[in-house]
Amino acid sequence: MGKEKILIFISSFIFTCSLAISQTTAIICGKLIDGSGDTPLINRVIVIKNGKILAVTTRSKIPAKAEIIDLSDYSILPGLIDAHVHPLIATDDYQVDHLRRSSADKALQGLKVVQDLLNAGWTTLRIAGDADVFYAHLAIRDAINDVCGKR
């Protein structure tokens, strides 16, 4: 892609704590990859109200009092889903490793793995099972919800 900057438009971006829920926000996109066609939409605006996408439109139709986020130098795309991750597995010998490490240790290390995946653009992760009988993967989910809020 050369010098073109890419920004993953993640669904959690819409629901971050910094946006007031009753506020209208307009995100100006240089390119919008919406997954419905072969080519990206150029110079589009995503209008968000009450935490939900209201419209994809042009600059001329931005609501008057909307907070504007100018990402016109970026390409925006929907969040990515990984339906098979193992954030609690830290070594190749996971069948023995899960017995050596505490559930708390696995949860802390797994949180770092999940944060790295989310920061890389994955917006939804499905943990496919990590042999932790004390539910460390649920502790990770709860920690993210406590810090960022539920989406």
N, C-alpha and C positions, 0 to 999 in steps of 0.2 A: 504494500500500500504506500510505500515511499514515505513522504513527509506528512501524508494525511494522518490526522489524529483520529483515533477511534475511542469512543466512549461507550461503554455498555450501559444501556438504559435499563436499570434494574428496577423491578417493581418496588423494592424496599425504598428506593429513592422517593417515590410518591408518598410513602407512609412514614417518612422520617419525622422525628420529634420536632424538627425545626420548622416544619410547615404547619400552620394553624389549620385545623380541620375544616373550618368554615370559609377559608380563604380560597380565592381563585388564583391559580398559577398558570402562566403560559410559558412553555419551554420551547424556545426557538431552536430548530434543528437544521444543521447544514444539510445532512442527508438523514432520512428516516427509513430504516429497513423494517417494514412491518410484517414481512413474511407472506404477504398476499400476492406478490408479483415477482417478476424476474429482476426488476431494476428498483433501486431505492427512490423514494420520493424526495425531491429537492426543495429546500427552503420551506419546510412545513412547520407548523406550530401545534404542539400538543397542549390542549386546554384541560386543566384539572380543577375540579370543584368538589369540595367535600370529600377529598381523598380518592376520587374516582375520575378516570379519563372521561371527559365530557365530549370532546371533539378533537379531530385532527383537521386543521384548517390552514389558512394562509395568514400572513402578518396583518393584513387589512381587517381581519375579523377577530383580533385580540380584544377581549373585554376591556373596557375603559380602566377599571381599578385593579386589574390583575397584576400580581407580582410577576415580573419577567425574569426568566433565567435564560440568558443568551448562550446557547451552545452551538451557535452557527458555524463554528470552526470544527465541529465534531460530527461523527456519524453516530446515530442513536439506533439501538435495536432492543427488542424485548429481552427479558431476562432469560437465562439459560438454565435448564433443569438437568441435574445429574441424578439418575434414579438408582445408582448402585455405587455407594461410597462406603469405605470402612475407615472412619477417622480415628478409631481407637486402636487400630493395628499399627504398631510402630516397627516391627521387625518381620523378617521372612518366616521366622519360627513362631507364628502367632499362637499356635496351639499350646505351646509351653509358656510363651510370653504373657498370655492373659492370666496365668496362674502366679507369675512372679510379681506382677505389678498390681498395686491397689486400684480399686475402682476410682478413687479420688485422683490418683496420678493419671490414669487413663482419661478421665474427664478433662483435666487441665491440659494435657497434651492434645486431646481430641478437639478441644475448643480452639487451640491455635491452628490446627489443620482446617477446621471449619471456617475460621476467620480468613485464612489464606484463600480458601476456595471462594468465599463470598466476595473478597476483595478482587479476585481475578474475574469476576463477572457472573459466577453461578449464583442464581437467586433462590433456587429451590434444591435442596439436597435430601435424598432418601437414604437413610442409613440401612444397609442391607443385613445388618446383624453383626455383632462384634463379640459375642461370647462373654458378655459382662452381665453377671447375674444380679448386680446391684444397680443396673439401669443408668450407667454413666452417660449413655447417649441421650437419655431424657434430661439429665442434669445439664447437658450442653444446650439443649433446646430451651430449657427454662432460663438459663443464664442469658441467652440471646434475647428472649422475650422480656426479661427484667430490665435489660440495658437499653434495647432498641424499641421495645414495644412489639405487640403482636401485629402481623400485617393483615 
